[in-house]
């Protein structure tokens, strides 16, 4: 389904309409012919689908009061859509937004809606580096940030597939590589390292992004690193 913004005609569009797919990158909007994607049923696809099914069933198991809480939170807290604009989700979609991530990282379900009507603040420090020698992505962060200093807080890290240093834009795949677990008594030590999801070579580029989850179930928008040159 296409997401359309009307202006003097059509100001922006994202998604599928008829036989065309509309999207945008740093160079502007573009349109391409839609082709039916293959469905290889990979293990990662199955995990993602299972997480979505689990989250949908979990919504049905909430009490009416809990669902009302998520509706109230969603009605006050905008998130970013595919056009880079703020939008308000339903309580159901806001709950799924958080629970799909907690399912991915193996964290406990948060059933009660947040009572703080904001998204988590950006990390004070988020400095990833990637090494060809170790095939690791290292993430430096501030362990005094609120998510790191509370039990139930997490930083969730994803890394892109490598691409040529000659490219200024990359819109390819990213994969989950790991989580950094917050703790009230002993916050995590910076930096933390994770295996890269694809083999990398020196001077290639990658992108790393993270999302922060607070103990009350608030999930941030992604925070992206920009292009990172793979080191030796």
Secondary structure, 3 states (H helix, E strand, C coil): CCEEEECCCEEEEEEEECCEEEEEECCEEEEEECCCCCCCCCHHHHHHHHHHHHHHHHHHHCCHHHHHHHHHHHHHCCEECCCCCEECCCHHHHHHHHHHHHHHHCCCCCCCCCCCCCCCCCCCCEEEEEECCCCEEEEEECCCCCCCCCCCCEEEEEEECCECCCCCCCCCCEEEEEEEECCCCCCCCCCEEEECCCCCCCCCEEEEEEEEECCCCCECCCEEEEEEECEC
